[in-house]
Each structure stands twice: as structure tokens, then as C-alpha cells.
Amino acid sequence: MPRTRIGDIEMYYEVHGSGEPVVLIHGLSMDSSTWFNQIPVLSQKYQVIVFDNRGVGQTDAPNEAYSTEMMADDAAALMKFLNVDNAHILGFSMGGMIAQTMALKYPELVRSLLLAATAARFPARAKYLVQIWLRMLNENVSLEISTRDSFLWVYTNEFFEHDETVAALVDRALNHPYPLSIHGFAGQVAALMQHDTRSQINEISVPTLVLIGRDEIFIPMQFSEELAARIPKAELVILERGGHNCWMEFPEPFNRTVMQFLEGVTSM
């Protein structure tokens, strides 16, 4: 499996397909394997680059506080290693915060920006929740219980009507070959606590899609509306179905919206 030295870490990455590059950046505690519904679709037309952020998966997890700037530096360094001059950057949740930081710090690397279920600053209730989840890890609450608890905030009521679907995702978490470490999760939580690009996002000049599910409760819609209002070339799209994990629960409309946006940008 491909890994490369990026600064102080060994980073895991994958490259799929060919065409204009699209970089996918996942959210808190997740790794690149969670893009399993997006990679097959996007890679039919684009070169899709995914990787594990520091702290998770097969990438190193230094025992320290991280920042979204630090993780943006990681992503930018990977692009340079792969000889990618610029790319469409799609970030989900924490990944969207990393993507914002990339557009501000490395504008030459960003062709367009896709910000899914994210914010310019992490909401107060979400901060409270992730600190509870960190405490659950520290106090050895079972992974099954903590996983099921997190589902309450990221999936819709419809998701819980299908016991087999819930059980399959719980089983996926319990049997993950690269389990989350406490210090890796703590490092990412620290990044969320301090992220705030509100005073800068008006400087983002690339075409931007702000995408959110209508049933979002973890990072409420007002935060997506704020992004769309402050980023000059931003378009807000509200998916009729889906909460925070709309890209996992309802991948078809999510993927279709992403592809339509990318096609519009590449035709310019």
C-alpha cells in the first residue's frame, strides 16, 4: 500500500482513475476507506486522490495537538509529491475546514472547492459533543456504544428504520483493521476546537460548492449558509435527503450534485 514521508509523518494515500485531479478529504476520526461510495463514481471521469489524515488509518498519529493548517500542509505536500499542480478539493466536515485552509494558504493548488457539511468555525454544541466522545474513549466506553451514540448525530431517522444497515456499519467500525487511537482522535479534536476562518473566507476566489443535507443537526444549516454568503463565488445546494453523513447515507444525490458542479467548473 502506498505511503510517503510528508513532513514529520508517513502518510497513506491512494490514486484512482485519470483526468483532472479531485482530492477528497475526510472528517473527524474517519479514514480514506469511507469514500467507498464516491471513488468508483468520480474516478470514471477524474483522477481521485484520497489519503488518511494524520491521526487515523494507516497514516502516523503523532501524540500532539493538530491544527487544520497542519493538515492542510500535509495535503498540499502530498499533492506536490504526486506532481499535482492543482485540483478540485472536496472536504467533508473537518475535511471541509482543511479544504478552506488549503484554499487560503495554497490558492495555486486549488482549482475549485467543494465544502460538504462543514463550517468556518466549529459549532459550540459540536465542540461539546466531540469532547464527550473523547472522554468516552479515555474512559474505555465500548466502541460499539460510542459508535452507536455518534450515529444519532450524523444519520437520519430513516437510517434507524433499517436494523441491518445500522448493524453493518457498527460491524465495520468494530472490525476496522486500523482502529482509531485515543491520541490520534485527541489531536484531531484539538484542530476542530481552534479552527476559525470567518475573517478570511471572503478571500477565497475559486468556484465553490457548499453542500448540506436538509436534515443536518451536527453542523446546522446556518453554518453552511454563512460559508455560502461569505465566499464570493459560492453556491449553496441543500440536498432534500440526508443529515451530516449525507454522502454515505444517500450517495446517489450527493455524487450527482458533485459531478454536476465539477462538470460546470471544468467546462469554463
PyMOL commands that set and color helices and strands:
alter all, ss='L'
color gray80, all
select helices_A, chain A and resi 32-35+39-42+68-81+94-105+107-109+124-138+143-154+159-161+163-174+182-194+201-203+221-230+246-249+251-266
alter helices_A, ss='H'
color red, helices_A
select strands_A, chain A and resi 3-6+9-16+21-25+47-51+87-92+110-116+208-213+234-239
alter strands_A, ss='S'
color yellow, strands_A
deselect
rebuild
show_as cartoon
